[in-house]
Each structure stands twice: as structure tokens, then as C-alpha cells.
Amino acid sequence: MKWVKQHPVVTNMITLYKKKRFWAGLLLAQFLLFYVFSKSGVMISFFERFFELQKAVHQIIFSWIPFSLGDVLYILLGIFLMYCIIKCFKKTSRNISLLRILLIINVFYFVYQIFWGMLYFQIPIIKKLSSQEEPTVAKAKVLALKYLTQCKETRKKVKQDHNGIFVVTDLKSIQKEILFQQSKLPEYISDKKAPQVNSFKPSLFKNVMSFTGILGYYNPFTAEAQYNSELPNTYIPFTSAHESSHQLGFAREQEANFVGYLIGIHSKNIELRYSTEYFTLKSLLNFIVDEDPEFVKSVLANYSPEMKKDRAYEKSFVLKHQGFLNEFFGFTNNLFLKSNQQEGSVTYSYFIDLLLNYEKV
């Protein structure tokens, strides 16, 4: 029998094809595997315990770096992916570039899931509260009036710039207070370890973030809490508390809002408390506005002069940075939240649900 020797180029093409098929199949297998894991209480518990370990290790390794290492990693990854995509347009390098992209996606997806993704399937906080009643507009109104009064009083005690706009005077002390308050969370809500490691970082993407509506984000690969340092100061303390809640291990966005609320609302740091009270008031008004816009107008009209200046500055910041990126990131974030069994980015009723049941209005 005569054997026909294949040309080296043909052999190489077949090998690359098999490798691409392997990595594509492995990615599909990962999707199915982590889907099965998400339905298992035992596996979710395992990933919760694993998160505590990797969180502690990552914060020790990365927290001392003065800039966001996670952002640098994202930049390098983005550059390499763009290089591979460009190479895909050339026939001679198309197959190897596609193979590299598939390899990167597999590794990224696997690491993301074991470090963070499975935490979206933890037991919801709402199930840990003694009261689990449906939120109502009537209850939200009572709480809105309460926080309006508190905001007006707290606003008198904070500093402001020459334009009368609230300013943060000591961000480091706010961060220190957030870490302290993490250890004071009610045990029935959080049994997570608060390592007291400061790993808050201003994002390197702040200029882009201002046009996307993203206030901050948690990097699961380095355990850093990023915030947009260009934001109006009314946002920054509570955004930091929110991202610190992700650092603790609360993955769902509205649960991170609620834990951030618990961190800030009882704080002795007046700047953190004002930012938290103000966020809570705005969230309640957003919940109420569709049902009773006149009530919301009445509350806004009763803002103190200082609060009105803070609100006007926030509105001018948002209007200045509106555009295509804002809509695009809002759409993609909405899809991401829903893919992880969360409400969409526009709906904040779960936070209000947690808030009203906790406050027992």
C-alpha cells in the first residue's frame, strides 16, 4: 500500500483547525459546567469560601500599588486582542490569531467565574431579613420624607467650595471609615471577613467613565475597588462604599447598594453619611416618580438651598457627559445584569425592597 505524504502546510492547517475546534468546544463545556455549578448550593458555598481566600491574597499582593494594576492588565489585554483581531484580516495569520482569541476567552472566562461569577448565585440578602414584604409607594414616601429631613440636617455639617457645592475634604479618612464599618455589619446579613485592607483606586479610565454613566467598578482579578475621581463629590463616598461591598463578596449590584447603605448610614464620618443619605433619598424618589410625580416635585422643592446646588451640579455633570457611550454602556450593562440573574440597570426596586424591609416602615 502506498502512503501519500501530506504537504506541511496542509498538515499545519488541519492541526490548527483541530485546535480551534478544541478551544471552541472547551468554551461551550465551560458554559455548561458553570451553569450546573450555579444550580448547586454545595458548589456556590465552595466558591464563597474560595473567594475569601483569593480576596485576602489579592489584597495583600495588589493593594500597596499606588495605581490600578487591574486597569493596566485590562489595557494590555485590550491591546493584544486588537492585535489579534487585526491579524485576522490577513490570510496567512488568520487561523493562529483566531486560535489565540479563543484561548484568551477560555482563560478569561474560567478565571472570572472562579474568582467572581459564581457569587451572583449566593443566597439573596432579602431571604436573610425577617420581613419580606413587597415594597409600596406609600412606604417609600414615608422613608423619603425621613431622609429628606436627615439630608438637610447632615448637609449643614459638611464642607463646600466657593460655589456652595459639597466637597470631600479627606477621602482617605472616608475609606478608612468604610473599612471599619464593614466589620460592623449585622451578622445575619453578612458573615464575610472584613480584612481592613485599603485597596481603593481611582480608575485610569476616568475620562471615558464620565461618558458612560459608570461610577465605579470592582476588579475581580486584583480585588481593587475603582472609582471615577471626576465624579461630583456627592457620588464618591457612597460609590466607594458600594465598591467596597463588592470587595467583601456581594456581587449583585443592588445588594452592594444595600450593604453600602448599611456601611454609610450609621457612620460617624459626616461626608460618608451625607453621600449615603443623599443616594438613598434619590433612589426612593426614582422609585416613586412614576406613580406620584407630584410628590417627587414637592420633595425636590423642599431640598435645602445647599442640596439644590448639589443636585444642579450633578445634573450639569450628567448633561455634559451624555452621548452615544452613555447609551451603549447602559444597554450592555443592562444585558450583563440580566445574564447574572439581576434586575436591569434602570430598575432599582430590589434595593428599595431591601431598604423598606430593613427599615420596617
C-alpha positions as CSV (number, residue, x, y, z in Angstrom):
1,M,0.0,0.0,0.0
2,K,1.4,3.4,-1.0
3,W,1.3,6.2,1.6
4,V,0.7,9.7,0.3
5,K,2.7,12.3,2.2
6,Q,0.7,15.4,3.1
7,H,2.2,18.8,2.4
8,P,3.4,20.5,5.6
9,V,1.1,23.5,5.0
10,V,-1.9,21.2,4.8
11,T,-0.9,19.3,7.9
12,N,-0.5,22.6,9.8
13,M,-3.9,23.8,8.6
14,I,-5.5,20.6,9.9
15,T,-3.7,20.9,13.2
16,L,-4.9,24.5,13.7
17,Y,-8.4,23.6,12.8
18,K,-8.5,20.8,15.4
19,K,-7.1,23.2,18.0
20,K,-9.7,25.8,17.2
21,R,-12.4,23.2,17.4
22,F,-11.0,22.0,20.8
23,W,-10.9,25.5,22.3
24,A,-14.4,26.3,21.0
25,G,-15.7,23.1,22.4
26,L,-14.0,23.7,25.7
27,L,-15.6,27.2,26.0
28,L,-19.0,25.6,25.4
29,A,-18.2,23.0,28.1
30,Q,-17.3,25.7,30.5
31,F,-20.7,27.5,29.9
32,L,-22.5,24.2,30.7
33,L,-20.3,23.4,33.7
34,F,-20.7,26.7,35.4
35,Y,-24.4,26.7,34.6
36,V,-24.6,23.4,36.5
37,F,-22.5,24.8,39.3
38,S,-24.8,27.8,39.6
39,K,-27.7,25.4,40.5
40,S,-25.7,23.6,43.3
41,G,-25.8,25.0,46.8
42,V,-22.7,23.0,47.6
43,M,-20.7,24.5,44.8
44,I,-21.8,28.0,45.5
45,S,-20.7,27.6,49.1
46,F,-17.4,26.3,47.9
47,F,-16.9,29.4,45.6
48,E,-17.9,31.7,48.5
49,R,-15.1,30.1,50.7
50,F,-12.7,30.2,47.8
51,F,-13.4,34.0,47.3
52,E,-12.5,34.7,50.9
53,L,-9.1,33.1,50.3
54,Q,-8.3,34.8,47.0
55,K,-9.6,38.1,48.2
56,A,-7.2,38.1,51.1
57,V,-4.3,37.0,48.9
58,H,-5.0,39.5,46.1
59,Q,-5.4,42.5,48.5
60,I,-2.1,41.7,50.1
61,I,-0.4,41.5,46.7
62,F,-2.0,44.4,44.9
63,S,-3.3,46.9,47.5
64,W,0.1,48.6,48.1
65,I,0.5,49.6,44.4
66,P,-0.5,53.3,44.1
67,F,-2.3,52.9,40.8
68,S,-4.9,50.4,39.5
69,L,-3.0,47.4,38.3
70,G,-6.2,45.8,37.2
71,D,-6.7,48.7,34.7
72,V,-3.2,48.2,33.4
73,L,-4.0,44.5,32.8
74,Y,-7.2,45.4,31.0
75,I,-5.3,47.8,28.8
76,L,-2.6,45.2,27.9
77,L,-5.3,42.6,27.2
78,G,-7.2,45.0,25.0
79,I,-4.1,45.9,23.0
80,F,-3.3,42.2,22.5
81,L,-6.9,41.4,21.5
82,M,-6.9,44.3,19.0
83,Y,-3.6,43.0,17.6
84,C,-5.1,39.5,17.1
85,I,-8.3,40.9,15.5
86,I,-6.2,43.0,13.0
87,K,-4.2,39.9,12.2
88,C,-7.4,38.0,11.4
89,F,-7.8,40.1,8.3
90,K,-4.6,38.6,6.9
91,K,-5.0,35.1,5.4
92,T,-1.5,34.0,6.5
93,S,-2.1,34.7,10.1
94,R,-5.9,34.4,10.4
95,N,-6.0,30.9,11.9
96,I,-3.4,31.4,14.5
97,S,-5.0,34.7,15.5
98,L,-8.4,33.1,15.9
99,L,-6.8,30.4,18.0
100,R,-5.2,33.0,20.3
101,I,-8.5,34.8,20.7
102,L,-10.3,31.5,21.6
103,L,-7.5,30.7,24.1
104,I,-7.8,34.1,25.8
105,I,-11.6,34.0,26.0
106,N,-11.3,30.5,27.6
107,V,-8.8,31.5,30.2
108,F,-10.5,34.9,31.0
109,Y,-14.0,33.2,31.3
110,F,-12.7,30.5,33.6
111,V,-10.7,32.8,35.9
112,Y,-13.6,35.3,36.0
113,Q,-16.1,32.6,37.0
114,I,-14.0,31.0,39.8
115,F,-13.0,34.4,41.2
116,W,-16.3,36.2,40.9
117,G,-19.0,35.0,38.6
118,M,-20.4,32.2,40.9
119,L,-21.0,34.8,43.6
120,Y,-24.0,36.1,41.7
121,F,-25.8,33.0,42.8
122,Q,-25.4,33.3,46.5
123,I,-28.4,33.3,48.8
124,P,-30.1,36.7,48.2
125,I,-30.0,39.1,51.2
126,I,-33.7,39.6,51.1
127,K,-34.1,36.0,52.3
128,K,-32.0,36.8,55.4
129,L,-34.3,39.6,56.5
130,S,-37.1,38.9,59.0
131,S,-39.6,40.9,57.0
132,Q,-40.1,40.1,53.3
133,E,-43.0,42.3,52.3
134,E,-43.5,43.8,48.8
135,P,-42.3,47.5,48.6
136,T,-45.1,50.0,48.2
137,V,-45.1,53.6,47.2
138,A,-46.8,54.6,50.4
139,K,-44.0,53.2,52.5
140,A,-41.4,54.7,50.2
141,K,-42.9,58.1,50.7
142,V,-42.6,57.9,54.5
143,L,-39.0,56.9,54.2
144,A,-38.3,59.6,51.5
145,L,-39.6,62.3,53.9
146,K,-37.4,60.9,56.7
147,Y,-34.3,61.0,54.5
148,L,-35.1,64.4,53.2
149,T,-35.0,65.7,56.8
150,Q,-31.8,63.8,57.6
151,C,-30.1,65.1,54.4
152,K,-31.0,68.7,55.2
153,E,-29.5,68.4,58.7
154,T,-26.4,66.5,57.6
155,R,-25.7,68.9,54.7
156,K,-25.3,71.8,57.1
157,K,-22.4,70.0,58.7
158,V,-20.2,69.2,55.6
159,K,-17.8,71.5,53.7
160,Q,-18.5,73.2,50.4
161,D,-16.5,75.0,47.8
162,H,-16.7,78.7,46.8
163,N,-19.7,77.9,44.6
164,G,-21.6,76.3,47.5
165,I,-21.1,72.7,46.2
166,F,-20.4,69.8,48.6
167,V,-16.7,68.8,48.6
168,V,-14.9,65.8,50.1
169,T,-12.2,67.1,52.4
170,D,-10.4,63.8,53.3
171,L,-11.0,60.8,51.1
172,K,-8.5,58.6,53.0
173,S,-10.5,59.0,56.2
174,I,-13.7,58.1,54.4
175,Q,-12.0,54.9,53.0
176,K,-10.7,54.1,56.5
177,E,-14.2,54.5,57.9
178,I,-15.7,52.3,55.2
179,L,-13.3,49.5,56.1
180,F,-14.2,49.9,59.8
181,Q,-17.9,49.9,59.1
182,Q,-17.5,46.7,57.1
183,S,-16.7,44.9,60.4
184,K,-19.8,46.3,62.0
185,L,-22.3,44.9,59.5
186,P,-25.1,42.8,61.1
187,E,-24.1,39.2,61.3
188,Y,-27.4,37.9,59.9
189,I,-26.8,39.9,56.7
190,S,-23.0,39.4,56.3
191,D,-20.7,36.8,57.7
192,K,-18.0,37.8,55.3
193,K,-14.5,38.7,56.5
194,A,-13.5,42.4,56.5
195,P,-9.7,42.4,56.1
196,Q,-9.3,46.1,56.7
197,V,-7.0,46.5,53.7
198,N,-7.3,49.7,51.7
199,S,-7.5,48.8,48.1
200,F,-9.5,51.7,46.8
201,K,-8.0,53.1,43.5
202,P,-9.0,55.9,41.2
203,S,-9.7,54.4,37.8
204,L,-7.3,55.1,34.9
205,F,-10.4,55.2,32.6
206,K,-12.0,58.2,34.5
207,N,-12.3,60.3,31.3
208,V,-14.2,57.5,29.5
209,M,-16.2,56.6,32.6
210,S,-17.7,60.1,32.8
211,F,-19.3,59.5,29.4
212,T,-20.6,56.0,30.2
213,G,-22.6,56.6,33.4
214,I,-20.3,54.1,35.2
215,L,-19.5,55.5,38.7
216,G,-17.1,52.7,39.7
217,Y,-16.4,49.0,39.4
218,Y,-14.7,46.1,41.2
219,N,-11.9,44.2,39.5
220,P,-12.2,40.6,40.5
221,F,-8.7,39.7,39.2
222,T,-6.9,42.1,41.6
223,A,-9.6,42.8,44.3
224,E,-9.3,46.5,43.6
225,A,-12.2,48.9,44.1
226,Q,-12.1,51.5,41.3
227,Y,-14.0,54.8,41.4
228,N,-14.3,57.7,38.9
229,S,-12.4,60.6,40.5
230,E,-14.0,63.0,38.1
231,L,-17.5,62.5,39.6
232,P,-19.3,65.2,41.6
233,N,-18.2,64.7,45.2
234,T,-21.7,63.8,46.3
235,Y,-21.2,60.5,44.5
236,I,-17.7,59.5,45.6
237,P,-18.1,58.4,49.2
238,F,-21.2,56.2,48.6
239,T,-19.7,54.8,45.3
240,S,-16.6,53.8,47.4
241,A,-18.9,52.1,50.0
242,H,-20.7,50.3,47.1
243,E,-17.5,49.1,45.6
244,S,-16.2,48.0,49.0
245,S,-19.3,45.8,49.3
246,H,-18.2,44.0,46.1
247,Q,-14.8,43.6,47.8
248,L,-16.5,41.9,50.7
249,G,-18.1,39.4,48.2
250,F,-21.6,40.9,47.4
251,A,-21.8,40.5,43.7
252,R,-25.3,41.7,42.9
253,E,-25.4,45.4,42.2
254,Q,-28.5,46.3,44.3
255,E,-27.2,44.2,47.2
256,A,-23.9,46.1,47.0
257,N,-26.0,49.3,47.2
258,F,-27.8,48.0,50.3
259,V,-24.6,46.9,52.0
260,G,-23.1,50.3,51.0
261,Y,-26.1,51.9,52.6
262,L,-25.5,49.9,55.9
263,I,-21.9,51.0,55.8
264,G,-22.6,54.7,55.4
265,I,-25.9,55.3,57.1
266,H,-24.6,54.8,60.7
267,S,-21.1,56.2,60.0
268,K,-19.6,58.9,62.2
269,N,-17.9,60.3,59.1
270,I,-20.3,63.1,58.1
271,E,-19.2,63.2,54.5
272,L,-19.9,59.5,54.0
273,R,-23.2,59.7,55.8
274,Y,-24.4,62.7,53.7
275,S,-23.4,60.9,50.5
276,T,-25.3,57.8,51.6
277,E,-28.4,59.6,52.8
278,Y,-28.5,61.6,49.6
279,F,-28.1,58.4,47.4
280,T,-30.9,56.8,49.5
281,L,-33.2,59.7,49.0
282,K,-32.6,59.9,45.3
283,S,-33.3,56.1,45.0
284,L,-36.6,56.4,46.8
285,L,-37.6,59.3,44.6
286,N,-36.7,57.3,41.5
287,F,-38.9,54.5,42.8
288,I,-41.8,56.9,43.5
289,V,-41.7,59.2,40.5
290,D,-43.7,57.1,38.0
291,E,-46.5,56.6,40.5
292,D,-46.6,60.0,42.0
293,P,-44.5,62.7,40.2
294,E,-46.2,65.5,42.2
295,F,-44.9,64.1,45.4
296,V,-41.4,63.9,44.0
297,K,-41.6,67.6,42.8
298,S,-42.7,68.6,46.3
299,V,-39.8,66.8,47.9
300,L,-37.3,68.4,45.4
301,A,-38.8,71.8,46.1
302,N,-38.2,71.2,49.8
303,Y,-34.5,70.5,49.3
304,S,-32.3,72.9,51.3
305,P,-30.6,75.6,49.2
306,E,-27.3,73.7,49.6
307,M,-28.9,70.4,48.4
308,K,-30.4,72.2,45.4
309,K,-26.9,73.4,44.5
310,D,-25.5,69.8,44.8
311,R,-28.4,68.5,42.6
312,A,-27.9,71.2,40.0
313,Y,-24.2,70.4,39.8
314,E,-24.9,66.6,39.4
315,K,-27.4,67.4,36.6
316,S,-24.9,69.6,34.8
317,F,-22.3,66.9,35.0
318,V,-24.6,64.3,33.6
319,L,-25.8,66.6,30.8
320,K,-22.2,67.5,29.9
321,H,-21.3,63.8,29.5
322,Q,-24.4,62.4,27.8
323,G,-23.9,60.8,24.4
324,F,-23.5,57.5,22.5
325,L,-21.2,55.9,25.0
326,N,-23.7,56.5,27.8
327,E,-26.5,54.8,25.9
328,F,-24.2,51.9,24.7
329,F,-22.8,51.1,28.2
330,G,-26.2,51.4,29.7
331,F,-27.5,48.8,27.2
332,T,-24.6,46.4,27.6
333,N,-24.7,46.8,31.4
334,N,-28.4,46.0,31.4
335,L,-27.7,42.8,29.4
336,F,-24.9,41.8,31.8
337,L,-27.0,42.3,34.9
338,K,-29.9,40.2,33.5
339,S,-27.5,37.5,32.4
340,N,-26.4,37.2,36.1
341,Q,-30.0,36.9,37.4
342,Q,-30.2,40.6,38.4
343,E,-32.6,43.3,37.6
344,G,-31.7,45.6,34.7
345,S,-29.7,48.7,35.3
346,V,-32.8,51.0,35.1
347,T,-34.8,49.3,37.8
348,Y,-33.8,49.9,41.4
349,S,-36.8,48.2,43.1
350,Y,-34.6,45.4,44.7
351,F,-32.6,48.0,46.6
352,I,-35.8,49.7,47.7
353,D,-37.2,46.2,48.6
354,L,-34.2,45.6,50.9
355,L,-34.3,49.1,52.3
356,L,-38.0,49.1,53.2
357,N,-37.9,45.6,54.7
358,Y,-34.8,46.6,56.8
359,E,-36.3,49.8,57.9
360,K,-39.7,48.2,58.5
361,V,-41.7,51.2,57.6
